[in-house]
Amino acid sequence: MSSSAVVKYPKDTVLFLQGEMGESAFIVEKGRVLIYLSKDKEDFPLTVLGEGEIFGEMAILDNQVRSASAKALDDCELIPVTKEMLLERVHATDTVVRLLLRVLLKRLRSQNDLVTREPKKEFFSTQIVQQEDIEAVQKIKLESRLKDAFNNREFVMYYQPILDLKQDKIIGAEALIRWFPPTGEQISPAIFMDVIESSALMIPFGRWILEQCFKDLRVIQEKKNDKKFSLSINISGKQFIHSDFIDEVENLRTLNSLEAQSIKLEMTERVMMDGTLALDTLSRFHDIGYGLSIDDFGTGFSSLQYLFRMPLDNIKIDRSFVRDMLKDDKALAIVKSLIYLAQSLRMKVIAEGIEREEEKSLLKALGVEQGQGFLFSKAISLQNFLTLVSNKK
């Protein structure tokens, strides 16, 4: 965290008073600072802070007046930390973290009120924050429900065919997660996947996905009598930075007697932003022979410097561009540019979300090798997928 220059304060300097609005917090660089409460001209010491500790942050984080006063016990050197610097980091955190922070601050202020007997008005009472608190609580509830669903085996892997557009032949599939609660209809991944990826559940959940996908791929290859039939599996950033991830994938591949070339690991552009660690992991997978693909390309944090450094084999054009390219010249220009970029970097292009013959024909004419979408099939269960590939022989 960058900050302002060190400011010197003589001994006994009152740094701020209880009840004032706060514009900055402070880090103690040298000396000691007394934090105290005042009531009826009497001071009640709370704590003494020393080098490396921060104070004055509460009034900034909850946008209220100072809940206590601060005074230099020695000649002090302090580093001011501005409101903007703190709030920028708070707003960048998860909604659940912000909720817990607000609860903690409220309880700390309540404890101070017991000493001064001056209850403060409620803070964070705006409609926006109230809505955010509701969403955060719902997120916590959903995560708890997801853990139960995972333990109860309510998740199922579905598979959407990937076709060679020139031969009109199914050459692979993408693995997609589905949630079927015992009561009610299927729940969309758009509702639960972000929660899983931001929680500790992602590692065991991702391990189960790999186990199931590798086992199912072996069944599909045996059914088609084709060891080259490939399966694309979405991998989260948390999995890529996990220390045992490569060994875990390799052990599962060996256990199921699969060739590395038949497994494509898909990641979003966000994984590329993890820098050196992601590059090292991707390079090791590439050296072994795994296919590597960027999913939904063009919709996230793409950067050409990451793209040419990463040992990628495929770029997936996001369905939003495919959907709009026949009616929007800008979308078409983006599709053409992505195809040219991929071809120049010797990468194959896979188009997602193909729903009409006109889209398929245009993509073929532009040089797209592979595609998937409802025109061919939606994601289906393993049993239905085996029936589909059997009929396509």
Backbone torsions as a table, in degrees:
resi	resn	phi	psi	omega
1	MET	NA	117.4	177.1
2	SER	-74.4	157.7	-176.6
3	SER	-154.4	177.4	179.5
4	SER	-76.6	174.2	179.5
5	ALA	-68.5	160.8	179.1
6	VAL	-66.2	136.0	177.6
7	VAL	-116.5	134.1	-178.4
8	LYS	-95.5	137.1	178.6
9	TYR	-129.0	127.0	178.5
10	PRO	-66.5	159.2	176.9
11	LYS	-55.0	142.1	178.9
12	ASP	74.2	6.4	174.7
13	THR	-67.8	128.8	173.5
14	VAL	-80.8	115.2	-173.7
15	LEU	-79.2	-38.5	171.2
16	PHE	-164.2	161.6	-176.7
17	LEU	-115.2	147.6	174.3
18	GLN	-54.2	131.1	179.5
19	GLY	97.9	-13.7	176.7
20	GLU	-79.3	155.8	172.6
21	MET	-76.3	144.1	-178.1
22	GLY	-100.0	131.9	178.0
23	GLU	-110.2	-17.0	179.7
24	SER	-157.3	158.7	169.8
25	ALA	-103.7	177.2	-177.7
26	PHE	-138.9	146.4	170.4
27	ILE	-110.8	131.0	-179.3
28	VAL	-78.8	113.0	177.4
29	GLU	-89.0	-34.9	-179.5
30	LYS	-156.9	140.4	177.8
31	GLY	97.3	-171.3	-179.2
32	ARG	-126.5	147.6	-179.3
33	VAL	-127.3	131.9	177.2
34	LEU	-95.1	129.7	173.2
35	ILE	-106.2	126.8	-174.5
36	TYR	-146.6	159.9	176.0
37	LEU	-108.8	152.1	179.2
38	SER	-123.8	138.4	177.2
39	LYS	-153.4	122.3	179.3
40	ASP	54.8	46.9	178.1
41	LYS	63.4	16.7	176.7
42	GLU	-116.2	137.1	-179.2
43	ASP	-99.5	139.0	178.8
44	PHE	-119.9	104.5	-178.8
45	PRO	-64.7	138.7	177.6
46	LEU	-104.7	-50.0	-177.7
47	THR	-163.9	160.2	174.1
48	VAL	-115.8	126.5	-176.8
49	LEU	-106.2	146.1	179.7
50	GLY	-123.8	-164.0	-173.9
51	GLU	-54.1	132.2	176.0
52	GLY	89.6	-6.7	-178.0
53	GLU	-94.1	153.9	-178.1
54	ILE	-112.1	145.7	177.4
55	PHE	-148.7	163.1	179.6
56	GLY	85.2	8.5	-174.5
57	GLU	-82.5	-23.4	-174.7
58	MET	-60.0	-45.6	-177.5
59	ALA	-63.6	-27.1	178.9
60	ILE	-78.3	-46.1	-173.2
61	LEU	-69.2	-34.5	179.6
62	ASP	-107.6	7.9	174.2
63	ASN	55.9	40.1	177.5
64	GLN	-119.8	178.3	178.2
65	VAL	-71.8	165.5	178.0
66	ARG	-60.2	132.9	179.7
67	SER	-87.8	-9.9	179.0
68	ALA	-154.8	172.3	178.3
69	SER	-105.7	162.9	179.6
70	ALA	-137.5	139.1	-178.0
71	LYS	-141.1	142.8	178.2
72	ALA	-76.7	121.0	176.9
73	LEU	-83.3	-23.7	177.6
74	ASP	-130.6	178.4	165.5
75	ASP	-65.0	117.6	-171.0
76	CYS	-114.3	153.0	169.3
77	GLU	-120.5	120.2	-174.9
78	LEU	-122.6	147.1	175.6
79	ILE	-107.5	112.3	177.5
80	PRO	-66.8	140.0	175.4
81	VAL	-120.7	113.5	-172.0
82	THR	-70.9	160.0	177.7
83	LYS	-59.4	-41.2	-178.9
84	GLU	-61.8	-39.4	-178.5
85	MET	-64.3	-40.2	-179.9
86	LEU	-74.6	-47.7	-175.4
87	LEU	-65.2	-33.5	178.2
88	GLU	-58.7	-40.9	-178.8
89	ARG	-75.0	-35.5	178.0
90	VAL	-65.1	-45.5	-177.9
91	HIS	-66.8	-21.9	-179.8
92	ALA	-83.0	-7.5	-177.6
93	THR	-84.7	172.1	178.0
94	ASP	-65.9	149.8	-179.4
95	THR	-61.1	-33.1	179.0
96	VAL	-66.8	-39.9	178.0
97	VAL	-63.3	-41.1	179.7
98	ARG	-65.6	-38.3	176.9
99	LEU	-61.9	-48.0	-179.5
100	LEU	-62.8	-36.1	178.5
101	LEU	-64.6	-43.5	179.5
102	ARG	-63.6	-41.5	178.7
103	VAL	-62.6	-43.1	-179.9
104	LEU	-63.0	-45.5	179.6
105	LEU	-63.1	-38.9	179.5
106	LYS	-63.0	-40.7	-179.6
107	ARG	-69.4	-37.5	177.8
108	LEU	-64.1	-41.5	178.3
109	ARG	-66.3	-35.8	179.0
110	SER	-63.7	-38.0	177.3
111	GLN	-64.0	-40.6	177.3
112	ASN	-64.6	-35.7	179.7
113	ASP	-64.2	-30.1	178.4
114	LEU	-63.2	-31.6	179.3
115	VAL	-78.9	-47.4	-175.3
116	THR	-86.3	-18.1	-175.6
117	ARG	55.2	38.9	177.0
118	GLU	-127.2	81.2	-177.7
119	PRO	-59.8	135.7	-180.0
120	LYS	-91.4	157.4	176.2
121	LYS	-68.9	157.3	-179.6
122	GLU	-62.0	141.9	176.0
123	PHE	-111.0	167.6	-176.8
124	PHE	54.7	45.3	-175.9
125	SER	-99.6	5.3	-179.2
126	THR	-68.5	159.1	-177.6
127	GLN	-63.4	-36.1	-178.9
128	ILE	-63.0	-46.2	-179.0
129	VAL	-67.7	-39.4	177.4
130	GLN	-59.2	-42.2	178.1
131	GLN	-65.5	-38.8	178.6
132	GLU	-64.5	-38.7	177.8
133	ASP	-63.3	-41.2	178.3
134	ILE	-61.2	-44.6	-180.0
135	GLU	-64.5	-38.3	179.9
136	ALA	-65.7	-42.6	178.6
137	VAL	-64.2	-41.2	178.1
138	GLN	-62.6	-36.4	178.5
139	LYS	-64.8	-41.5	177.5
140	ILE	-63.4	-43.5	179.2
141	LYS	-62.9	-41.9	-179.2
142	LEU	-64.6	-41.2	178.8
143	GLU	-61.4	-40.5	177.7
144	SER	-64.5	-40.5	178.6
145	ARG	-66.2	-37.0	179.2
146	LEU	-64.8	-37.7	177.6
147	LYS	-61.7	-43.4	177.9
148	ASP	-64.6	-41.7	-179.9
149	ALA	-63.6	-38.9	178.6
150	PHE	-64.0	-45.4	179.5
151	ASN	-66.2	-29.7	-179.1
152	ASN	-90.4	5.3	176.9
153	ARG	57.6	48.5	179.4
154	GLU	-89.9	-4.3	-179.5
155	PHE	-96.1	145.5	-178.1
156	VAL	-137.0	142.7	175.7
157	MET	-89.1	130.3	173.8
158	TYR	-111.9	162.5	-174.6
159	TYR	-135.0	127.7	176.9
160	GLN	-106.3	127.1	-177.4
161	PRO	-62.5	144.9	170.4
162	ILE	-115.4	126.2	-174.1
163	LEU	-108.3	146.2	164.0
164	ASP	-77.0	113.1	-172.0
165	LEU	-68.1	-29.3	179.5
166	LYS	-72.9	-41.6	-177.7
167	GLN	-92.0	-8.2	-176.5
168	ASP	53.1	47.3	-173.9
169	LYS	-129.9	138.1	177.7
170	ILE	-74.7	118.2	-178.1
171	ILE	-116.8	-5.9	-179.0
172	GLY	-171.4	-170.9	-179.9
173	ALA	-155.2	158.5	170.8
174	GLU	-109.2	132.4	178.4
175	ALA	-83.2	129.0	-178.3
176	LEU	-132.2	134.0	-176.2
177	ILE	-81.1	143.5	175.7
178	ARG	-133.6	144.6	-179.5
179	TRP	-118.1	120.1	179.0
180	PHE	-118.7	92.4	177.2
181	PRO	-63.8	155.2	-179.9
182	PRO	-62.1	-27.8	176.0
183	THR	-123.2	135.8	178.9
184	GLY	97.0	176.3	-176.6
185	GLU	-86.3	171.2	178.1
186	GLN	-57.2	140.3	179.2
187	ILE	-101.7	130.9	-175.6
188	SER	-66.3	141.2	175.0
189	PRO	-59.6	-25.8	178.6
190	ALA	-61.2	-22.8	-179.0
191	ILE	-85.2	-36.9	-169.9
192	PHE	-113.0	-19.4	-173.1
193	MET	-67.7	-38.0	178.6
194	ASP	-62.4	-37.1	179.1
195	VAL	-66.8	-42.5	179.1
196	ILE	-63.5	-45.8	-176.1
197	GLU	-65.6	-25.3	-179.9
198	SER	-94.6	5.7	-177.1
199	SER	-118.8	172.1	177.9
200	ALA	-69.3	-12.1	-179.8
201	LEU	-69.7	-18.8	-173.6
202	MET	-59.8	-39.5	-176.7
203	ILE	-67.0	-54.0	177.0
204	PRO	-65.2	-34.4	178.2
205	PHE	-65.0	-45.1	178.9
206	GLY	-64.2	-36.3	178.7
207	ARG	-64.3	-41.5	178.9
208	TRP	-64.4	-41.3	178.7
209	ILE	-58.2	-45.6	179.8
210	LEU	-62.7	-45.7	179.9
211	GLU	-58.5	-46.0	-177.5
212	GLN	-68.9	-42.2	-178.3
213	CYS	-64.9	-43.4	-179.1
214	PHE	-65.2	-40.7	178.7
215	LYS	-65.2	-43.1	-179.9
216	ASP	-68.8	-36.5	178.6
217	LEU	-62.0	-40.7	178.0
218	ARG	-61.0	-40.9	178.6
219	VAL	-63.9	-43.0	-179.2
220	ILE	-65.2	-44.4	179.8
221	GLN	-62.2	-39.3	178.3
222	GLU	-67.0	-38.6	179.3
223	LYS	-64.8	-40.6	-179.6
224	LYS	-87.8	-11.1	-174.2
225	ASN	55.1	48.3	-174.9
226	ASP	-143.1	102.6	-178.4
227	LYS	-72.6	-13.7	-178.6
228	LYS	-91.0	-8.3	178.6
229	PHE	-58.3	127.2	-170.4
230	SER	-107.6	154.6	177.4
231	LEU	-128.6	127.9	177.7
232	SER	-95.7	128.2	-176.3
233	ILE	-124.1	126.9	179.2
234	ASN	-75.4	130.1	-177.8
235	ILE	-119.4	135.2	-179.7
236	SER	-87.0	163.1	177.3
237	GLY	-61.5	-34.9	179.4
238	LYS	-62.8	-37.1	178.7
239	GLN	-67.7	-41.2	-177.1
240	PHE	-62.9	-32.3	-178.0
241	ILE	-94.2	0.8	178.1
242	HIS	-73.5	134.6	-171.6
243	SER	-62.1	-30.7	-175.6
244	ASP	-99.5	9.2	-169.9
245	PHE	-62.8	-47.6	-177.7
246	ILE	-62.8	-46.3	179.4
247	ASP	-62.8	-38.0	179.8
248	GLU	-62.7	-47.1	180.0
249	VAL	-64.4	-43.2	-179.7
250	GLU	-64.1	-40.3	178.9
251	ASN	-63.7	-42.1	179.1
252	LEU	-67.0	-39.2	179.3
253	ARG	-63.9	-44.7	179.4
254	THR	-64.3	-41.9	-179.8
255	LEU	-59.3	-34.9	-177.2
256	ASN	-99.1	8.3	176.4
257	SER	54.4	48.0	-179.3
258	LEU	-107.3	149.8	174.1
259	GLU	-85.0	139.5	-178.7
260	ALA	-58.6	-33.3	-177.7
261	GLN	-65.6	-17.7	-178.7
262	SER	-89.8	1.7	-178.4
263	ILE	-117.9	122.4	178.1
264	LYS	-112.3	122.7	178.5
265	LEU	-94.0	118.5	-178.3
266	GLU	-101.5	139.0	177.8
267	MET	-138.8	158.7	174.6
268	THR	-84.2	170.0	180.0
269	GLU	-65.0	-21.6	-180.0
270	ARG	-61.1	-34.5	179.5
271	VAL	-61.0	-35.0	-180.0
272	MET	-62.9	-26.4	-177.5
273	MET	-74.8	-8.8	179.1
274	ASP	-75.9	-3.9	169.5
275	GLY	71.1	-131.9	-169.9
276	THR	-59.3	-42.6	-177.8
277	LEU	-62.2	-45.6	178.9
278	ALA	-64.8	-40.8	-179.9
279	LEU	-62.1	-41.9	179.1
280	ASP	-64.1	-44.6	179.5
281	THR	-64.4	-45.1	179.3
282	LEU	-62.4	-41.3	-179.8
283	SER	-63.0	-39.5	179.6
284	ARG	-67.5	-41.1	176.5
285	PHE	-64.1	-41.1	179.9
286	HIS	-63.2	-41.3	179.8
287	ASP	-64.1	-33.2	178.5
288	ILE	-71.8	-32.0	178.4
289	GLY	124.6	2.6	179.6
290	TYR	-69.4	148.1	172.5
291	GLY	-81.1	144.0	-178.4
292	LEU	-127.8	132.3	-173.2
293	SER	-138.4	143.8	173.1
294	ILE	-97.7	121.9	-177.4
295	ASP	-90.1	150.0	176.1
296	ASP	51.8	43.5	-174.2
297	PHE	-63.8	138.8	177.8
298	GLY	97.9	-3.6	-177.1
299	THR	-108.5	-6.6	-172.9
300	GLY	-120.2	-121.4	-170.7
301	PHE	-108.3	32.1	-172.3
302	SER	-55.7	141.1	176.9
303	SER	-143.3	131.6	-176.5
304	LEU	-62.1	-31.3	-179.2
305	GLN	-66.3	-32.6	176.4
306	TYR	-75.9	-38.4	-174.0
307	LEU	-63.2	-43.9	-176.5
308	PHE	-79.5	-18.7	178.5
309	ARG	-83.1	-27.9	-176.4
310	MET	-79.7	138.5	-179.5
311	PRO	-81.2	66.8	-174.4
312	LEU	-90.1	150.6	178.3
313	ASP	-108.3	-30.4	-174.0
314	ASN	-136.6	149.7	169.3
315	ILE	-122.3	129.0	177.3
316	LYS	-100.0	120.7	177.6
317	ILE	-78.6	126.9	-175.9
318	ASP	-62.5	147.0	-176.7
319	ARG	-60.7	-27.8	-178.4
320	SER	-63.8	-36.6	178.1
321	PHE	-72.9	-40.0	178.5
322	VAL	-63.2	-40.8	-178.2
323	ARG	-63.8	-36.6	-172.2
324	ASP	-98.5	-7.8	-169.0
325	MET	-66.9	-24.8	-179.4
326	LEU	-81.7	-15.1	-177.3
327	LYS	-121.0	-5.2	-176.3
328	ASP	-133.9	114.8	-178.1
329	ASP	-62.0	-32.8	179.3
330	LYS	-67.2	-42.8	178.0
331	ALA	-62.9	-40.7	179.1
332	LEU	-64.8	-40.4	179.3
333	ALA	-62.9	-38.3	178.4
334	ILE	-66.4	-43.2	178.8
335	VAL	-60.3	-45.9	179.6
336	LYS	-62.1	-41.1	-179.0
337	SER	-66.0	-41.5	179.6
338	LEU	-64.8	-40.2	179.0
339	ILE	-64.8	-45.6	179.2
340	TYR	-62.1	-42.9	179.6
341	LEU	-61.0	-46.9	-179.2
342	ALA	-63.3	-45.2	-179.7
343	GLN	-63.5	-37.3	179.2
344	SER	-66.1	-31.8	179.1
345	LEU	-92.3	10.3	179.2
346	ARG	59.6	42.0	175.7
347	MET	-112.7	148.1	175.2
348	LYS	-82.3	152.3	-179.9
349	VAL	-111.4	130.9	175.0
350	ILE	-119.0	126.7	-179.9
351	ALA	-100.5	130.1	178.8
352	GLU	-98.4	158.1	171.1
353	GLY	72.0	29.1	177.4
354	ILE	-74.8	120.5	-176.3
355	GLU	-122.1	-13.9	-176.8
356	ARG	-131.7	152.1	179.1
357	GLU	-61.1	-35.4	179.6
358	GLU	-61.6	-38.4	177.8
359	GLU	-66.1	-44.3	178.9
360	LYS	-59.8	-46.3	-177.7
361	SER	-63.7	-42.7	179.9
362	LEU	-65.1	-43.6	-179.5
363	LEU	-63.2	-41.0	176.6
364	LYS	-61.0	-44.1	-179.5
365	ALA	-64.0	-29.9	180.0
366	LEU	-83.1	-5.9	176.0
367	GLY	99.8	13.8	177.4
368	VAL	-74.6	128.3	-174.7
369	GLU	-83.0	-39.4	-171.7
370	GLN	-132.4	156.9	-179.9
371	GLY	-156.2	162.4	176.1
372	GLN	-148.6	156.8	-179.7
373	GLY	156.8	176.2	-176.1
374	PHE	-65.2	-18.5	175.8
375	LEU	-58.7	-34.1	-178.6
376	PHE	-97.2	-50.3	178.8
377	SER	-178.3	146.8	168.4
378	LYS	-78.1	175.0	174.9
379	ALA	-68.4	133.0	-175.1
380	ILE	-132.7	166.3	-179.1
381	SER	-66.4	163.3	179.7
382	LEU	-57.6	-44.6	-178.7
383	GLN	-60.4	-45.1	179.0
384	ASN	-69.0	-33.1	178.1
385	PHE	-66.5	-41.1	178.2
386	LEU	-62.2	-38.0	176.6
387	THR	-65.6	-40.3	-179.7
388	LEU	-63.2	-48.5	-177.3
389	VAL	-70.0	-27.3	176.9
390	SER	-67.9	-39.3	-179.1
391	ASN	-74.5	-17.9	-178.1
392	LYS	-92.4	-0.6	-179.1
393	LYS	-62.3	NA	NA
